[in-house]
Amino acid sequence: MTFYFAILCHVSCGRDVNRNQFIEDFLTFQARSAPASLVTAFLCWRTDALLALSNHMAKSGIMFNTHAVSDAHVLSRYKQHLYQYFILDLDCQHPQLILTQAHQLNMLRKQNRWLLLHENGFNNTFGELDIVLDSDVTLCSAQYELHEVYRRGEMIVINKIGDWEPTRGVRITADTVLAKRRMNMHMSIIRAAAA
């Protein structure tokens, strides 16, 4: 029984290290196009995992703070700051509280970037949220596959844009310019008039 516990702890600790390295690599990759002024994470992880992540971010020079997912009310404090990054673990209880508050505060728009972590799926997560065409919302699976999420009309679009591996870091397989990736207007005719 003790041997089994030791293996579980080793696997969990290794996963934490990979997860922390992924978050750092992803934030560093994103900073190439627009550095974040602040990174705020809403997580429900063990205390030692949160401390390890905070230390990892501090060593990397990333301004980072964490809140519990139940602290949705603190989002309003961050509304004035531009170019922030938010991280939300969708596997925590009630992640919809954060997303709904972000929606109500118009914080799912392009001036804020969101990294949503999930291992157990994300069915109905996006519902009526205002994740518009220029929103920068990225989903990351347990296998470190990266998907962008946005709304085109009534439809939620989820496209794979890349992945991450510990040995090579973040690899984006789609166009790195968000507007270019989403320009496919499905052969729509656009008419404009100039005055």
C-alpha positions as CSV (number, residue, x, y, z in Angstrom):
1,M,0.0,0.0,0.0
2,T,2.8,2.5,0.9
3,F,4.6,1.6,-2.4
4,Y,1.4,2.4,-4.4
5,F,1.1,5.8,-2.6
6,A,4.8,6.6,-3.4
7,I,4.1,5.9,-7.1
8,L,1.0,8.1,-7.1
9,C,2.9,11.0,-5.5
10,H,5.7,10.7,-8.0
11,V,3.4,10.8,-11.0
12,S,1.4,13.7,-9.5
13,C,4.6,15.7,-8.7
14,G,5.9,15.0,-12.3
15,R,2.6,16.2,-13.7
16,D,2.9,19.4,-11.6
17,V,6.3,20.1,-13.0
18,N,5.2,19.6,-16.6
19,R,2.1,21.7,-16.0
20,N,4.1,24.5,-14.5
21,Q,6.6,24.4,-17.4
22,F,3.8,24.4,-19.9
23,I,2.2,27.5,-18.4
24,E,5.6,29.3,-18.4
25,D,6.3,28.2,-22.0
26,F,2.8,29.2,-23.1
27,L,2.9,32.6,-21.5
28,T,6.4,33.3,-22.9
29,F,5.3,32.2,-26.3
30,Q,2.3,34.6,-26.1
31,A,4.4,37.4,-24.8
32,R,6.2,37.5,-28.2
33,S,3.1,39.2,-29.7
34,A,1.7,41.0,-26.7
35,P,3.3,40.7,-23.3
36,A,0.8,40.5,-20.4
37,S,1.0,43.1,-17.7
38,L,-0.3,40.6,-15.1
39,V,-1.2,36.9,-15.0
40,T,-4.1,35.9,-12.7
41,A,-5.0,32.3,-12.2
42,F,-8.2,30.9,-10.8
43,L,-7.3,27.4,-9.6
44,C,-8.3,24.7,-7.1
45,W,-5.0,22.9,-6.8
46,R,-3.3,21.6,-3.7
47,T,-1.4,24.2,-1.7
48,D,2.0,22.7,-2.5
49,A,1.1,22.7,-6.3
50,L,0.0,26.4,-6.1
51,L,3.2,27.3,-4.2
52,A,5.3,25.5,-6.8
53,L,3.6,27.3,-9.6
54,S,4.0,30.7,-7.9
55,N,7.7,30.0,-7.3
56,H,8.1,28.9,-10.9
57,M,6.5,32.0,-12.3
58,A,8.5,34.3,-9.9
59,K,11.8,32.7,-11.1
60,S,10.7,33.4,-14.7
61,G,9.9,37.0,-13.9
62,I,6.2,36.7,-14.6
63,M,3.9,38.9,-12.5
64,F,1.5,36.2,-11.2
65,N,-1.2,35.9,-8.6
66,T,-3.8,33.2,-7.8
67,H,-7.3,33.1,-6.5
68,A,-9.8,30.3,-5.7
69,V,-12.4,29.7,-8.4
70,S,-15.0,30.7,-5.9
71,D,-13.4,34.2,-5.8
72,A,-15.3,35.4,-9.0
73,H,-16.0,38.8,-7.4
74,V,-12.3,39.7,-7.6
75,L,-12.4,39.9,-11.4
76,S,-13.8,43.5,-11.2
77,R,-10.5,44.5,-9.6
78,Y,-8.7,43.6,-12.7
79,K,-11.0,45.3,-15.2
80,Q,-9.0,48.5,-15.4
81,H,-5.7,46.7,-16.3
82,L,-5.1,46.1,-20.0
83,Y,-3.4,43.2,-21.6
84,Q,-3.8,40.7,-18.8
85,Y,-3.7,36.9,-18.9
86,F,-6.2,34.8,-17.0
87,I,-5.8,31.1,-16.3
88,L,-8.8,29.1,-15.3
89,D,-8.9,25.4,-14.4
90,L,-12.2,24.1,-15.8
91,D,-12.0,21.0,-13.7
92,C,-12.5,23.0,-10.5
93,Q,-16.0,23.2,-9.1
94,H,-18.1,26.0,-10.6
95,P,-15.7,27.5,-13.2
96,Q,-18.8,29.0,-14.8
97,L,-18.8,31.6,-12.0
98,I,-15.5,33.0,-13.3
99,L,-16.6,32.9,-17.0
100,T,-20.0,34.4,-16.3
101,Q,-18.4,37.3,-14.3
102,A,-15.8,37.8,-17.1
103,H,-18.7,37.9,-19.6
104,Q,-20.7,40.4,-17.5
105,L,-17.5,42.6,-17.2
106,N,-16.7,42.3,-20.9
107,M,-13.4,40.7,-20.0
108,L,-13.5,38.0,-22.7
109,R,-12.5,40.5,-25.3
110,K,-9.2,40.9,-27.1
111,Q,-7.5,43.1,-24.4
112,N,-7.5,40.1,-22.1
113,R,-6.2,36.6,-22.9
114,W,-7.6,33.4,-21.4
115,L,-6.0,30.0,-20.9
116,L,-8.5,27.4,-19.9
117,L,-7.1,24.1,-18.6
118,H,-9.2,21.0,-18.7
119,E,-8.8,17.3,-18.3
120,N,-12.4,16.1,-18.1
121,G,-14.1,17.9,-21.0
122,F,-15.8,21.2,-21.3
123,N,-19.3,20.5,-22.4
124,N,-21.6,23.5,-22.2
125,T,-18.9,25.6,-20.7
126,F,-19.3,28.4,-23.2
127,G,-23.1,28.6,-23.4
128,E,-24.1,32.2,-23.9
129,L,-20.7,33.7,-23.2
130,D,-19.6,36.7,-25.3
131,I,-16.5,35.0,-26.8
132,V,-16.4,37.1,-30.0
133,L,-14.3,36.8,-33.2
134,D,-11.4,38.8,-31.7
135,S,-11.5,37.1,-28.3
136,D,-8.2,35.3,-27.3
137,V,-9.4,32.2,-25.5
138,T,-7.2,29.0,-25.6
139,L,-8.2,25.6,-24.3
140,C,-5.5,23.2,-23.1
141,S,-6.2,19.5,-22.6
142,A,-4.5,17.1,-20.3
143,Q,-2.4,16.0,-23.3
144,Y,-1.4,19.7,-23.9
145,E,-3.3,20.1,-27.1
146,L,-4.2,23.7,-27.7
147,H,-7.5,24.8,-29.1
148,E,-8.8,28.3,-29.8
149,V,-12.4,29.2,-28.9
150,Y,-14.6,31.9,-30.3
151,R,-18.1,32.6,-31.5
152,R,-19.1,33.0,-35.1
153,G,-22.7,34.1,-35.0
154,E,-24.6,31.6,-32.8
155,M,-22.0,28.9,-33.3
156,I,-19.1,28.2,-30.9
157,V,-15.9,27.4,-32.9
158,I,-13.2,25.3,-31.4
159,N,-10.1,24.7,-33.6
160,K,-6.9,23.0,-32.8
161,I,-4.1,25.5,-33.1
162,G,-1.1,23.6,-31.7
163,D,0.4,21.6,-28.8
164,W,3.1,21.5,-26.2
165,E,5.8,19.0,-25.3
166,P,8.4,19.3,-22.6
167,T,11.3,18.8,-24.9
168,R,10.3,21.3,-27.6
169,G,7.9,23.7,-25.9
170,V,4.8,25.3,-27.6
171,R,4.2,24.5,-31.2
172,I,1.5,26.5,-33.0
173,T,0.4,24.8,-36.2
174,A,-2.1,27.4,-37.2
175,D,-1.4,31.0,-38.4
176,T,0.0,32.9,-35.4
177,V,-1.9,36.0,-36.3
178,L,-5.4,35.6,-34.8
179,A,-7.2,37.8,-37.4
180,K,-5.7,35.8,-40.3
181,R,-6.8,32.5,-38.7
182,R,-10.4,33.6,-38.5
183,M,-10.7,35.5,-41.8
184,N,-12.5,32.7,-43.5
185,M,-15.9,34.3,-44.0
186,H,-17.3,31.1,-45.7
187,M,-17.4,32.9,-49.1
188,S,-19.6,35.7,-47.7
189,I,-20.0,38.8,-49.9
190,I,-19.1,41.9,-48.0
191,R,-20.3,45.2,-49.3
192,A,-18.8,48.5,-48.0
193,A,-19.5,52.1,-48.9
194,A,-17.1,55.0,-48.5
195,A,-18.4,58.5,-48.0
